[in-house]
Amino acid sequence: MSLRIGILVFDTFDLIDAGGPYEVFLTASRLRERAGLPAPFEVVLVSPGGRDATAYGGMTLTGLADAATTSVDAVVVPGTIDIEGAMKDVELRDTVAALVGASDLASSVCTGSFLLARAGVLEGLAATTHWEDVLALGEENVSESVAGVRWVDAGDVVTSGGLTSGMHMALHLVARLADADLAHATARQLDMDWSEDPQR
């Protein structure tokens, strides 16, 4: 049975933060299907209200599922250049809280960790974000803001560093939710150097 991965998108999200993990999970499933095995993941893009979402830079995604009515097993929350604007968006904060509350695993890419923090998801947990924003994340309700790592696995919540670190974290999730061999095969298919060590 496939795990449904919900990737949240919203106005001003960073495209690579969503697109990188999207490609990782799709590629992992494609490799399994190529081997005649069931796909381990189903990936769905969700947004507040199911509305179109325009990424930073202007690319618009359409045909999105409504985050409020779509059931997912795991959530990926991408970051944004406009951290303050996103954190002040009550609907977005409520959407993050509801998605995470209804799933088994929450993750974030880059400054998406701030959205998890404002939704109360990171309370008492260690977390990371883009290296430029690690100190600011420490001012949120986290137990420790970790610098110098690609991701922090705090159990039910996994956060990653900036931008392409989200792909490394997604490979970690493939290893955790499926198996390490598939994660390494996926990294090879994507022509990525990947290590199971979050510090590399």
Residue frames relative to the residue before (quaternion, step in Angstrom):
aa qw qx qy qz dx dy dz
M 1.0000 0.0000 0.0000 0.0000 0.00 0.00 0.00
S 0.4180 -0.7260 0.4933 0.2343 3.57 -0.80 1.02
L 0.3652 -0.6704 0.5954 0.2503 3.51 -1.20 0.65
R 0.3168 -0.7495 0.5489 0.1915 3.57 -0.88 0.91
I 0.1595 -0.7820 0.6010 0.0432 3.53 -0.70 1.20
G 0.1470 -0.7951 0.5851 0.0621 3.57 -0.64 1.12
I 0.1140 -0.7785 0.6150 0.0518 3.57 -0.68 1.08
L 0.2935 -0.7787 0.5371 0.1383 3.53 -0.58 1.23
V 0.0103 -0.7710 0.6366 0.0129 3.56 -1.00 0.87
F 0.0020 -0.7807 0.6208 -0.0720 3.53 -1.15 0.73
D 0.6772 -0.4911 0.3384 0.4309 3.58 -1.18 0.35
T 0.8225 0.1818 -0.2335 0.4858 3.56 -0.99 1.11
F 0.3899 0.7048 -0.5162 0.2912 3.66 1.15 0.22
D 0.4887 -0.6372 0.5083 0.3110 3.56 -1.25 0.51
L 0.4890 -0.7195 0.4131 0.2692 3.54 -0.59 1.19
I 0.6908 0.4797 -0.3025 0.4484 3.60 0.84 -0.88
D 0.5802 0.5908 -0.3717 0.4197 3.58 1.15 -0.55
A 0.7166 0.3829 -0.2282 0.5365 3.56 1.12 -0.69
G 0.7026 0.5009 -0.2718 0.4260 3.56 0.88 -0.98
G 0.6129 0.5660 -0.3510 0.4253 3.58 1.05 -0.69
P 0.7050 0.4254 -0.2690 0.4996 3.62 0.71 -0.98
Y 0.5781 0.5820 -0.3695 0.4366 3.60 1.07 -0.72
E 0.6934 0.4720 -0.2712 0.4721 3.56 0.86 -0.99
V 0.6225 0.5469 -0.3447 0.4412 3.60 1.00 -0.76
F 0.7100 0.4498 -0.2744 0.4671 3.59 0.76 -1.00
L 0.6361 0.5204 -0.3323 0.4627 3.60 1.01 -0.74
T 0.6688 0.5016 -0.3017 0.4583 3.56 0.94 -0.88
A 0.6229 0.5319 -0.3414 0.4610 3.59 0.98 -0.78
S 0.6720 0.4860 -0.2961 0.4738 3.58 0.93 -0.86
R 0.6406 0.5286 -0.3288 0.4497 3.58 0.98 -0.82
L 0.6498 0.5147 -0.3241 0.4559 3.60 0.98 -0.81
R 0.6481 0.5044 -0.3208 0.4719 3.58 1.00 -0.78
E 0.6620 0.4995 -0.3072 0.4669 3.59 0.94 -0.86
R 0.6113 0.5498 -0.3422 0.4550 3.58 1.06 -0.74
A 0.6923 0.4548 -0.2610 0.4958 3.57 1.14 -0.68
G 0.5608 -0.6350 0.3716 0.3796 3.57 1.29 0.11
L 0.5653 0.5832 -0.3732 0.4484 3.55 1.28 0.40
P 0.6145 -0.5527 0.3927 0.4034 3.59 -1.17 0.39
A 0.5297 -0.6077 0.4878 0.3349 3.54 -1.17 0.63
P 0.3799 -0.7495 0.4886 0.2350 3.62 -0.77 0.93
F 0.7976 0.2468 -0.1059 0.5402 3.58 1.17 -0.53
E 0.1232 -0.7043 0.6905 0.1093 3.49 -1.33 0.61
V 0.1683 -0.8125 0.5537 0.0695 3.58 -0.68 1.05
V 0.0024 -0.7919 0.6101 -0.0279 3.56 -0.89 0.95
L 0.3122 -0.7247 0.5851 0.1873 3.56 -1.03 0.86
V 0.0546 -0.8024 0.5941 -0.0096 3.55 -0.79 1.05
S 0.0667 -0.7851 0.6147 0.0345 3.55 -1.22 0.52
P 0.6313 -0.4998 0.4021 0.4358 3.59 -1.21 0.29
G 0.8495 0.0749 -0.0869 0.5150 3.57 -0.68 1.10
G 0.4979 -0.6590 0.4303 0.3643 3.61 1.25 0.02
R 0.4071 0.7334 -0.4576 0.2951 3.57 1.27 0.30
D 0.6302 -0.4908 0.4317 0.4192 3.55 -1.30 0.33
A 0.1606 -0.7794 0.5983 0.0936 3.58 -1.13 0.62
T 0.2049 -0.7840 0.5780 0.0965 3.56 -0.86 0.99
A 0.3538 -0.7552 0.5204 0.1834 3.55 -0.62 1.19
Y 0.6362 -0.4657 0.4316 0.4384 3.54 -1.32 0.24
G 0.7382 0.3482 -0.2850 0.5025 3.57 -0.74 1.06
G 0.6114 -0.6384 0.3039 0.3553 3.57 1.28 -0.17
M 0.5249 0.6203 -0.4474 0.3737 3.64 1.12 -0.21
T 0.1807 -0.8036 0.5630 0.0688 3.56 -0.82 1.04
L 0.2191 -0.7546 0.6082 0.1129 3.55 -0.98 0.95
T 0.1164 -0.7982 0.5903 0.0289 3.55 -0.95 0.95
G 0.7472 0.4110 -0.2819 0.4397 3.54 -1.30 0.10
L 0.3426 0.7722 -0.4678 0.2599 3.56 1.12 0.68
A 0.4766 -0.6529 0.5080 0.2976 3.54 -1.19 0.57
D 0.5148 -0.6254 0.4912 0.3203 3.56 -1.18 0.60
A 0.4378 -0.7246 0.4703 0.2492 3.56 -0.59 1.16
A 0.6531 0.5461 -0.3191 0.4164 3.58 1.07 -0.68
T 0.7882 0.3137 -0.1547 0.5063 3.59 1.10 -0.56
T 0.6076 0.5519 -0.3482 0.4526 3.59 1.28 0.14
S 0.2969 -0.7666 0.5476 0.1559 3.56 -0.70 1.09
V 0.0299 0.7928 -0.6069 0.0474 3.58 -0.86 0.98
D 0.4568 -0.6756 0.5106 0.2725 3.55 -1.24 0.53
A 0.7905 0.0637 -0.0078 0.6090 3.56 1.12 -0.71
V 0.2490 -0.7737 0.5743 0.0979 3.54 -1.15 0.74
V 0.1137 -0.7410 0.6562 0.0862 3.55 -1.16 0.74
V 0.1180 -0.7863 0.6054 0.0359 3.57 -0.75 1.11
P 0.2621 -0.7849 0.5396 0.1550 3.62 -0.48 1.13
G 0.5204 -0.6334 0.4756 0.3192 3.51 -1.32 0.22
T 0.2466 -0.7417 0.6069 0.1443 3.51 -1.40 -0.07
I 0.5375 -0.5891 0.4899 0.3521 3.56 -1.21 0.49
D 0.7315 0.3944 -0.2066 0.5164 3.58 1.03 -0.86
I 0.1073 -0.8385 0.5326 0.0420 3.57 0.45 1.23
E 0.6785 0.5059 -0.3073 0.4351 3.58 0.80 -0.99
G 0.6573 0.5147 -0.3125 0.4532 3.56 0.92 -0.90
A 0.6678 0.5005 -0.3027 0.4604 3.56 0.94 -0.88
M 0.6824 0.4952 -0.3003 0.4461 3.58 0.92 -0.85
K 0.6591 0.4905 -0.3088 0.4793 3.58 1.19 -0.46
D 0.5547 0.6140 -0.3811 0.4123 3.59 1.29 -0.25
V 0.3180 -0.7931 0.4909 0.1701 3.57 -0.18 1.31
E 0.6476 0.5174 -0.3316 0.4505 3.59 0.94 -0.83
L 0.6533 0.5087 -0.3136 0.4649 3.58 0.96 -0.84
R 0.6468 0.5131 -0.3171 0.4667 3.58 0.92 -0.88
D 0.6728 0.4854 -0.2984 0.4719 3.59 0.92 -0.87
T 0.6203 0.5388 -0.3364 0.4601 3.58 1.08 -0.73
V 0.6431 0.5141 -0.3172 0.4706 3.59 0.95 -0.88
A 0.6714 0.5059 -0.3007 0.4504 3.58 0.85 -0.98
A 0.6785 0.4918 -0.2934 0.4602 3.58 0.93 -0.90
L 0.6449 0.5228 -0.3194 0.4568 3.59 0.94 -0.87
V 0.6882 0.4767 -0.2801 0.4697 3.55 0.84 -1.00
G 0.6580 0.5343 -0.3077 0.4323 3.57 0.97 -0.86
A 0.7297 0.4138 -0.2259 0.4952 3.56 1.14 -0.62
S 0.6786 0.4621 -0.2915 0.4909 3.62 1.26 0.04
D 0.5536 -0.6248 0.4478 0.3202 3.55 -1.31 0.25
L 0.8026 0.1392 -0.0306 0.5793 3.57 1.15 -0.61
A 0.1177 -0.7785 0.6139 0.0556 3.57 -0.94 0.92
S 0.0160 0.7842 -0.6203 0.0056 3.55 -1.10 0.70
S 0.1362 -0.7781 0.6066 0.0903 3.53 -1.27 0.41
V 0.2570 -0.7253 0.6172 0.1641 3.50 -1.31 0.47
C 0.8574 0.0404 -0.0371 0.5118 3.54 -1.01 0.88
T 0.8370 -0.1654 0.1235 0.5068 3.61 -0.85 -0.91
G 0.3801 0.7030 -0.4965 0.3389 3.60 1.23 0.24
S 0.5446 0.6186 -0.3967 0.4040 3.58 1.21 -0.43
F 0.6027 0.5503 -0.3654 0.4477 3.61 1.11 -0.56
L 0.6364 0.5129 -0.3285 0.4733 3.58 1.07 -0.71
L 0.6264 0.5093 -0.3366 0.4847 3.58 1.05 -0.71
A 0.6511 0.5239 -0.3186 0.4473 3.57 0.96 -0.87
R 0.6945 0.4758 -0.2837 0.4592 3.60 0.87 -0.92
A 0.6564 0.4783 -0.3052 0.4972 3.57 1.22 -0.44
G 0.5522 -0.6509 0.3703 0.3664 3.59 1.30 0.09
V 0.4541 0.7285 -0.4184 0.2967 3.58 1.30 0.12
L 0.7398 0.4330 -0.2272 0.4621 3.60 1.06 -0.70
E 0.3411 0.7707 -0.4896 0.2236 3.58 1.22 0.09
G 0.8501 0.1093 -0.1166 0.5018 3.55 -0.74 1.13
L 0.6360 0.5323 -0.3280 0.4523 3.59 1.25 0.11
A 0.4602 -0.6081 0.5552 0.3321 3.54 -1.30 0.36
A 0.0268 0.7994 -0.5967 0.0644 3.57 -1.07 0.76
T 0.1847 -0.7635 0.6024 0.1415 3.54 -1.32 0.21
T 0.0966 -0.7651 0.6345 0.0513 3.51 -1.38 0.16
H 0.7523 -0.3102 0.2661 0.5167 3.60 -1.21 -0.30
W 0.5973 -0.6191 0.3717 0.3490 3.58 -0.95 0.88
E 0.6231 0.5473 -0.3501 0.4355 3.61 1.08 -0.59
D 0.7768 0.3789 -0.1583 0.4775 3.58 1.14 -0.65
V 0.3556 0.7620 -0.4835 0.2433 3.60 1.27 0.14
L 0.6603 0.5021 -0.3208 0.4572 3.62 0.90 -0.84
A 0.6556 0.5066 -0.3133 0.4641 3.59 0.96 -0.83
L 0.6232 0.5301 -0.3478 0.4578 3.60 1.03 -0.71
G 0.6080 0.5728 -0.3420 0.4304 3.57 1.11 -0.64
E 0.6413 0.5107 -0.3216 0.4738 3.57 1.24 -0.35
E 0.5675 0.5453 -0.3902 0.4778 3.56 1.32 -0.06
N 0.6554 -0.5374 0.3658 0.3845 3.57 -1.29 0.09
V 0.3461 0.6990 -0.5400 0.3162 3.55 0.46 1.30
S 0.5226 -0.6344 0.4556 0.3418 3.58 -1.15 0.50
E 0.7892 -0.0557 0.0613 0.6086 3.57 1.11 -0.69
S 0.2221 -0.7361 0.6249 0.1351 3.55 -1.02 0.88
V 0.1960 -0.8457 0.4937 0.0516 3.55 -0.29 1.32
A 0.1931 -0.7781 0.5913 0.0877 3.56 -0.84 1.04
G 0.8041 0.3720 -0.2238 0.4061 3.54 -1.32 0.32
V 0.6545 0.4556 -0.3316 0.5041 3.60 1.17 0.46
R 0.5069 -0.6378 0.4829 0.3211 3.55 -1.23 0.47
W 0.7937 -0.0647 0.0361 0.6038 3.59 1.12 -0.62
V 0.2223 -0.7179 0.6402 0.1591 3.49 -1.41 0.35
D 0.1744 -0.7745 0.6032 0.0769 3.57 -0.73 1.11
A 0.0325 -0.8163 0.5757 -0.0350 3.56 -0.41 1.27
G 0.7215 -0.4183 0.2382 0.4977 3.57 1.10 0.66
D 0.8391 0.0101 0.0346 0.5427 3.55 -0.29 -1.26
V 0.7395 0.2993 -0.1838 0.5742 3.57 1.31 -0.17
V 0.0345 -0.7793 0.6257 -0.0102 3.56 -0.90 0.99
T 0.0840 -0.7971 0.5976 0.0210 3.57 -0.77 1.05
S 0.1823 -0.7970 0.5655 0.1081 3.59 -1.11 0.58
G 0.6052 -0.5501 0.4433 0.3668 3.50 -1.36 0.31
G 0.8063 -0.3625 0.2114 0.4169 3.52 -1.28 -0.31
L 0.9101 0.0328 0.0078 0.4130 3.45 -1.34 0.71
T 0.8463 0.0768 -0.0553 0.5243 3.64 -0.35 -1.14
S 0.4913 0.6296 -0.4472 0.4027 3.61 1.20 -0.17
G 0.5642 0.6059 -0.3804 0.4122 3.58 1.18 -0.48
M 0.6288 0.5135 -0.3366 0.4770 3.58 1.11 -0.60
H 0.6307 0.5191 -0.3283 0.4743 3.56 1.04 -0.76
M 0.6464 0.5053 -0.3142 0.4776 3.58 1.00 -0.82
A 0.6431 0.5213 -0.3297 0.4538 3.59 0.96 -0.83
L 0.6264 0.5110 -0.3344 0.4844 3.60 1.05 -0.69
H 0.6015 0.5359 -0.3457 0.4811 3.58 1.08 -0.68
L 0.6664 0.4906 -0.3038 0.4722 3.58 0.96 -0.82
V 0.5953 0.5357 -0.3635 0.4760 3.60 1.08 -0.63
A 0.6559 0.5008 -0.3086 0.4731 3.57 0.95 -0.88
R 0.6961 0.4839 -0.2718 0.4554 3.57 0.91 -0.90
L 0.7700 0.3831 -0.1946 0.4717 3.58 0.85 -0.95
A 0.7419 0.2646 -0.1792 0.5894 3.61 1.21 -0.45
D 0.6049 -0.5224 0.3473 0.4905 3.60 0.18 -1.25
A 0.6564 -0.5549 0.3560 0.3666 3.54 -1.25 0.56
D 0.6082 0.5587 -0.3662 0.4287 3.59 1.01 -0.70
L 0.6528 0.5001 -0.3143 0.4742 3.57 0.98 -0.82
A 0.6271 0.5347 -0.3417 0.4518 3.60 1.00 -0.77
H 0.6780 0.4767 -0.2986 0.4731 3.60 0.90 -0.86
A 0.6397 0.5145 -0.3252 0.4695 3.59 1.02 -0.74
T 0.6349 0.5238 -0.3185 0.4702 3.57 1.06 -0.77
A 0.6406 0.5164 -0.3208 0.4691 3.58 0.96 -0.86
R 0.6518 0.5079 -0.3185 0.4645 3.57 0.97 -0.83
Q 0.6414 0.5237 -0.3189 0.4612 3.58 0.98 -0.85
L 0.7057 0.4400 -0.2443 0.4987 3.58 1.08 -0.77
D 0.3820 -0.7402 0.4606 0.3066 3.57 1.36 -0.07
M 0.4302 0.6810 -0.4585 0.3755 3.53 0.99 0.98
D 0.3474 -0.6547 0.6182 0.2618 3.54 -1.22 0.59
W 0.0744 0.8104 -0.5731 0.0960 3.58 -0.55 1.17
S 0.1125 -0.7772 0.6171 0.0488 3.51 -1.08 0.79
E 0.4991 -0.6393 0.4932 0.3147 3.55 -1.14 0.60
D 0.5834 0.5468 -0.3579 0.4821 3.57 1.32 -0.14
P 0.3688 -0.7681 0.4716 0.2273 3.64 -0.48 1.08
Q 0.6307 0.5363 -0.3429 0.4438 3.58 1.22 -0.20
R 0.6943 0.4566 -0.2769 0.4825 3.60 1.25 -0.06
